[in-house]
Amino acid sequence: MKENTFYEKLFSAKQEIGKMSKDSTNPFFKSKYFDINALLEHVEPRLAQHGLMVIQPIEEDCVVTKIIDENGFGVASGMKLTMLSDPQKMGSQVTYYRRYTLQSLLALQAEDDDGNGATKQVKKDSRPNLNVNRPGTDVPTPQWNNILQGIDKGTVSSISDVEKYFKVDEITKKALMLALKL
C-alpha cells in the first residue's frame, strides 16, 4: 500500500475541516472572526487524523504557522510582528497573527466581513459620538480602547477610519492624532 504524501494528507484533512463559521465578534468593527481556541479545537483533531500537526512558533520577529507530518514535511505561513512596548498589546498581536496565518494557510472558507465592512459606510447621522473618556472621569470608554487596539493591530490608521463609525469632535481628533502619531 502506497504511503500518502504530505499534500494528499493535507487535502484529506481540509475536506474534513470544511467550511467554518466565524464565532466571535469585534465590537468596534462589528465584524466576525474565528476565535483562535475554537479554530484550533476544530482544526487540530482533523489534521491529527491524517498524521499532521500545527505548530506556531515565533521565529525572527515573525509569527509562523506550520503544518507538518511525522516525516517533517510541511508548509508554513508567517507574519512579521511590529515591535510594541506593551506586553499585553504584543500578546494580542501574536494571537491575531496566529489566527490569520492558520486561516490563510488552510484557506479556510468564511465570509469576508472584514473586507465587506470596510467598504460599507454607516449613515453619517446614525453614528454615535466618540468620547475618549467617560464623562466626568479619566476612565477611557470601551470604544476608545477598541480604537487604540485597532491602531496597534494596524486596522485603524487614520481619523477617516474612525469617522466611518463615529462622530469625532475636535478634542477627540487631537487625541486620535496623538494616538496615530500624526
N, C-alpha and C positions, 0 to 999 in steps of 0.2 A: 504494500500500500504506500502510495506516494505521500510524503510529509507535506503539509500545507506550507506555502510560502508566507512570509510576513504579510504581504498585501492581500493574499487570499483570506488570512485570518482577520485582518482589519476590515475587509469587505463584509465578511460574515457577521462580525460584531456590529458594524454600522447598520446592517439590515435589522438586527435585533434592537438596536438603540432606537431606531425610527425617529419620528418627529417628537419634539418635546414642547411643552407649554412653558412659557416664562412664568415663574411662580411668585415673583416679588415685584414690588412697585417702588419706583424712585419718586418720592413726593414732590421734588422740585420740578422735574420734567414731566411728571405724570406718565412715565413710561414704565414698561415691564422689563424685567431682566431675569436671568437664571441665578438663583442663589447658589453659590459655589458648593455648599454642602449637599443641597438637593441634586445638583448636577452630578457631583461625584457619586452619590448614592445610586443614581440611575445608571451611570456610565460604567463605573468600575466593575460591577459584577458581570456585566455583559462582555466586557473586554477580557476579564479573567477566564470566562468560559472558553475562550479561544486562545488561552496562553499568553495574553497581553496584559501589560500593566502601565499605569500612568505614574510618572514622577514629575515633580515641578520644582527643580532646584533654582536657586538664584546663582547665576554664573556671570561674572564680569559685568555687574550692574544691570543684568537683564533677568527678567522672569522667563524661564524656559519651561515649556511643557513638552515632555517626551512620552511617546507611546512606544514601548519596546517589548520584544518577545524574549523567551528564555535563552535564545542564542545571541542576544544583544543587537539584533536587527531592529530598526525603528525609524520613526520620523519625529521631527521636532519643530516647534514654532516658538518664537520669543519676542519679547517687547522690552526695549530699554527703559529702565527706571529713570525718572527725574529725581535729582537729589533734593530731598526735603529734610529740614532740621527737626521736624516734629515726628517722633516715632509713631504716634497714632495715625497721622496722615500717611506716613510711609507704609504702615501696615494696611491701610485702606487701599492704597495704590497697588500693593502686592496682590491683595485679594482680587481687585478689579482686573489686573493683568492676568492672573491665574485663570479667572473665569473666561476672559475673552480669548486667550491663547488656546485653551481647551476647546471652546466653542468653535473657533476658527479651524483648528487642526482636524476636528472631526466633521467639519462642515455641517454642523447641526442646523436643521431646518427650524426656523422660527420667524415670526413676523418681524419685520424691520421697523419696529415702532420708534427706535431712536432716530433713524433717518426720516421716517414719515413725520414724526413730531417736529423735527427741525424745520420742515418745510411748511408747516401749518402756522398760521397767525391767529392768535386769540383776538377777539374783538377788543379794540382799544378801551372802550368804555366799560367792559366787564372785568378788566384787570384790577386786582386789589392793589392798594398802596403797599410799597415795600418799606418797612421800618427796620433800621439797623438794630435798635434796641426796643424792648417793650416800653411803652410809655411810662415815664417817671422813674425808670430804672436804668442801670448799666448792663442789664441782662440781655444778651442778643436774642433776637427772635429765631425760631426754628427755620424760617425761610432764609434769614441771613446766614445761618450756619450751613444750610444746604448750598447756598450760592458760594460760600467760601470753599466747601468741599468740591464743588464743580470747578472752581478756579484751580484748585490743587490738582484735580484729575485732568485738567485741560479741556473739559466740556463747556466751560464758560470762559470766554477770552475777551469779551468786550461788554460795554454797557448796553449795546444793542441786544446782546444775547439775553440780558436780564429784562430789558424793556419789552420783550416779546410776551412776558408773563406778568410783569408788574408795572405799575405807575411809579416812576422814580423821581423824587423831588431833588432839589439842588444839593441839600445836605447829604442825602444818600448817594448822589452822583459823586460827590467828593470822596466819600468813604469807599465807593467802588473804585475810583481812580487810584486810591492808595492800595487797595487790595489787589488790583490788577497791575499795579506798578506802572501806571500810565503817566 
